[in-house]
Amino acid sequence: MNLRRGSVAAWLPLAIAQLAAVQPARAQAEQGSVTFEVIDTFGRPVKQCELQISKDGAPDEQPLTVKAGSAIRLPYGQYTAIAHASFYETALRRFLLWEPNLLVVVALPPHLDSHSSMPGHPVDGVLTGILPRSGLQVRIISLYGDSSKEATVREGGEFTLENVPNGIYLLAVMRNYKLIGAKLIAPSFDGPSRELTVDAKDLRKF
């Protein structure tokens, strides 16, 4: 079939425009959404966890850092996820992304020596709803390790716990080392310092 020169001139820009429109759609189709969930050996979510995601066979690419429970878009391919969490062993999970949506679940066993493998930071707290404040102490005990910290409550209700790693803790409030009440806490702050408010009405009384 012969095409006239005028018809070709009119058809060519349209074909180029259609081809240009296909390219972004094709690039979008070659990516998928990946959601990362991290659990402990009991199947409970470990929220205070970071994962480093690297593409297999691409050593020069900088790994991505994401938090447990988050979702990111990645090009199709084979990846490795390394999960780090306080008081847990580091875990590695390889996954193949070849579909629009993928859920990656990583299970973390407790740290063998019960110590945190991650650095700790100071926690600045304030205790409210208890008077008088003389003779008060605050103590935290890790649920998944043998870490414990203690601080004396100052006159204004403030206290500072030094070198606290991320984790889940039982916080106990005492007066002259006699237990008043306790609650579970899970300090999770991205900065070098953490703030914590403890209200007496939230404590389970003993």
ChimeraX attribute file (.defattr): number of C-alpha atoms within 10 A of each C-alpha:
attribute: neighborCount
match mode: 1-to-1
recipient: residues
	/A:1	3
	/A:2	4
	/A:3	7
	/A:4	8
	/A:5	9
	/A:6	8
	/A:7	9
	/A:8	10
	/A:9	10
	/A:10	10
	/A:11	11
	/A:12	11
	/A:13	11
	/A:14	11
	/A:15	11
	/A:16	11
	/A:17	10
	/A:18	11
	/A:19	11
	/A:20	11
	/A:21	11
	/A:22	12
	/A:23	11
	/A:24	11
	/A:25	10
	/A:26	10
	/A:27	10
	/A:28	13
	/A:29	13
	/A:30	16
	/A:31	18
	/A:32	19
	/A:33	16
	/A:34	18
	/A:35	18
	/A:36	20
	/A:37	20
	/A:38	25
	/A:39	17
	/A:40	14
	/A:41	10
	/A:42	9
	/A:43	10
	/A:44	10
	/A:45	17
	/A:46	21
	/A:47	16
	/A:48	19
	/A:49	22
	/A:50	21
	/A:51	24
	/A:52	16
	/A:53	19
	/A:54	20
	/A:55	22
	/A:56	14
	/A:57	10
	/A:58	10
	/A:59	9
	/A:60	8
	/A:61	10
	/A:62	11
	/A:63	15
	/A:64	12
	/A:65	14
	/A:66	18
	/A:67	18
	/A:68	23
	/A:69	17
	/A:70	11
	/A:71	17
	/A:72	11
	/A:73	14
	/A:74	16
	/A:75	15
	/A:76	17
	/A:77	16
	/A:78	14
	/A:79	17
	/A:80	17
	/A:81	23
	/A:82	16
	/A:83	25
	/A:84	22
	/A:85	25
	/A:86	25
	/A:87	27
	/A:88	26
	/A:89	20
	/A:90	17
	/A:91	16
	/A:92	15
	/A:93	14
	/A:94	16
	/A:95	16
	/A:96	14
	/A:97	21
	/A:98	14
	/A:99	14
	/A:100	15
	/A:101	13
	/A:102	17
	/A:103	13
	/A:104	17
	/A:105	15
	/A:106	21
	/A:107	22
	/A:108	24
	/A:109	14
	/A:110	19
	/A:111	17
	/A:112	11
	/A:113	12
	/A:114	17
	/A:115	18
	/A:116	24
	/A:117	16
	/A:118	14
	/A:119	10
	/A:120	15
	/A:121	17
	/A:122	15
	/A:123	20
	/A:124	15
	/A:125	19
	/A:126	17
	/A:127	22
	/A:128	15
	/A:129	12
	/A:130	12
	/A:131	11
	/A:132	10
	/A:133	18
	/A:134	15
	/A:135	14
	/A:136	24
	/A:137	22
	/A:138	23
	/A:139	18
	/A:140	22
	/A:141	19
	/A:142	24
	/A:143	15
	/A:144	17
	/A:145	20
	/A:146	12
	/A:147	17
	/A:148	15
	/A:149	15
	/A:150	17
	/A:151	16
	/A:152	21
	/A:153	22
	/A:154	16
	/A:155	13
	/A:156	11
	/A:157	20
	/A:158	18
	/A:159	21
	/A:160	20
	/A:161	19
	/A:162	14
	/A:163	12
	/A:164	21
	/A:165	22
	/A:166	21
	/A:167	24
	/A:168	21
	/A:169	20
	/A:170	15
	/A:171	22
	/A:172	21
	/A:173	25
	/A:174	18
	/A:175	17
	/A:176	12
	/A:177	13
	/A:178	13
	/A:179	15
	/A:180	17
	/A:181	17
	/A:182	21
	/A:183	16
	/A:184	17
	/A:185	16
	/A:186	15
	/A:187	17
	/A:188	16
	/A:189	13
	/A:190	7
	/A:191	7
	/A:192	9
	/A:193	12
	/A:194	17
	/A:195	13
	/A:196	17
	/A:197	12
	/A:198	20
	/A:199	12
	/A:200	18
	/A:201	11
	/A:202	12
	/A:203	16
	/A:204	12
	/A:205	12
	/A:206	8
